[in-house]
Amino acid sequence: MQINYRETVLDNGLKVLVHTDRSTAMVAFNLIYDVGAKDEDPQRTGFAHLFEHLMFGGSKNVKDFDMELEKVGASNNAFTNNDFTNYYITVPPDALQVAFRVESDRMRDLTLTPRKLEVQKGVVIEEFKERCLNQPYGDSDLLVRPLCYRKHPYAWSTIGKKIEHIEQVTLAEVKSFYNTFYKPDNAILTVAGPVEADAVFEMARQWFGAIPKGNRPPRRLPQEPVQTKARTKTVGRKVPADAIYKTFHMGPRMSDDFYVFDLVSDILSNGESSRFYTSLVKEKKLFNSINAYVSGDIEPGMFLVSGFLEEGVDFARAEDAVNQEIERLMLEPVRESELEKVKNKLETALLFSNMKAIDKAMNLGYFELMGSAAALNAEDGRYRGVTALQIQEAVKRCLTPANSSTLYYQAKK
């Protein structure tokens, strides 16, 4: 699928991309800020996510962000991850100016008060408890990441390391964060739908053009050293079944590694004909369920395997079976028919991931953040170009015991 777009850059550094799509009745308005959990102080983790909540607390001229949009039939939401923070609005074409007005106002004049900060701290702390402490296996990501990463800030989840980090955040820190990262030259605006690019560019200049650019310092993240020895950790929790989480370091999102290992993850665990399901679930009955997937981080990320063991199966036996399937990928090139099957599935998934206007807007902004929105149109070709030899080489290089970190999540009886 080819997603055509036009782009411009305002004098203050805001990048604006427009995709004209007349197959939809609504307009997607997507604003990405180039700041995520990886930009946090290790003693203030969860900060970027907390700030996302604060962005909905009102600004100088827009006291209730949601209400302003709901009045014109628009809906909105946001999310934060390790790499960026994304705000998105779906709005009728004749109300697009409203999206520009409210979003530009909170970029220019967000209202930050002690009361608003305390309220959102409470919301985020409750979310932390609900997601990470009160759900079975909820803390697995909090345990896996620091096991895999020793230096890089991917060592913590977007939600943060612990509740105390959120509790200790001050209003001065919040204002400093806003003034550093929430500036036009640290953002990408993408609009998709039944719109004309020139009209959108003019709206962008009208509503965002007068906002001063920021002075963000260059990003200097600590690089993760090459792992040379297997790491393990065992924890006991009140959960229904034993689980195993195994990670391996791999390349960044735009590297060949991502496309190779995304295909490998499908070979191993996508569907009932996948290798893990056929061998480890159906035939050997070692796992109740098991999945392989890539983290998809912009910087060097993780290839992950997670599985829930059948009752009575010990960790050693289960892990050995996983390792055997990985070794099989090293020793035997993947059959062309098997590789073609997973490529076809991924091609279909790519098409569906770019069907809606909001998906197109998000994806164009995301790829522009990584270097070039045009790279979105090359995705299918990069998957198609992966060979069985590439897979074999990459698995030999990355899915080794010395490059692995394994969490044994034991069910307390």
C-alpha positions, 0 to 999 in steps of 0.5 A: 500500500502506497500512502502519499503525503505532502509535508512542510516545516514551519519556521519554529521547527514543527514538521507538518505532514498531510495525507489526503484520504477521501475514503473516510468521513473523518479527519485524523489529527496526530501530534507526536512529541519526541520524548518518552520514558527513555528521556527520564531521570533514572530517579524519576521514572514514569515521568513522561507517562505522568506528564501525558495525564497532565496534558489533559488538565486544561490550558490558558484558553481551553479549560476542559480539553475533552469537552471542547472536542466532544461539543463538535463530535470529535474524540481524542486520546493519547499514549506514551511509550519508551520512545515518544508520546502521541496525542490523537484526535478524530474530528469532522472536517468542518471542525478541524480548526477546533483540533488545531485551536485546542492542541496548539493552546496546550502546547503554548500555555498548559496550566500546571498547578500543585492541585492538578499535579497531586490529582494526576499523581494519584491517578497514575499511582492507582494505575501502577497498582492496578496494572503492575501489583494487583494483576497476575504477572503484572510486574513481569515487565518491571522484572524483565527490563532491568534484567536485560538492560544494565545501562540503557534507559529501556531498563524501565517500563513506561509506567516507571520503576516504582511508585515512589518515583511518581510520589516525589515529582515536584511542580518545578520538575514538571514545568521544566519538562514541559518547557524542554520537550513540549515545543514545536521543534520537538513535535511532528503533526500529521493530518489525514482525511478528506482535506487539502494539504495547502489548507492544513498547512495554512491552519498549522501556520495560523495556530502553531506558527507563533509558538516559540521553538525550544532549546532541547539539549542533544539526546545522549543516552547511555549505550547498552554494552554487549552482553557476554553472559547469560543472566537469570532471575527467579521470583515467586508470586501467587499466580495460577501457573509457572511462567518463563520470560526470555529476552535477547538483544537485537538491533533497532527498529529501522535495522534489518534485524527488526524485519528478520526477527519479526518474521522469526517471531511469526515462524515460532508462534503465529497461529496453530501451525507455528513451531512453538504451538505445534511442538511445545503446546500440541505435541509435547504439552509443555506449555499452555501457551507460548509467544515470541515477539519483538519489542519494536523499540526505536533503539536496539531492542529485544526479541522476547519469548514468554510462555505459561507452563503446564502443571507438573512441567519444570523450568529446565525441561520447558526451557530446554525445549524452547532452546531446541526450537531456536537451535533448529532455526540455526541448523536448518534454513527455513523452508521457502514455503514456510517463509512465504506463508509468514510473509503473506500474513505480515503483508495482510497485517500491514494492510490492515494497520494502514486502513484507517485515517488515524492509523495512517496519520500515526504511522506517517508521524512515527516513521518521520520521527525515525527519520523519514515518513517515506520509509513507511511505504518501503515496509512491505519490501523490507519484509519481502526481501528477508531470506532464509539465509538472513534468518539463519545468520541473525538467529546464530548471532543474537539468539545465543545463551550468552545474549539471553536474560531469563526470568523464571516466574514461579507460582507459589503453592 
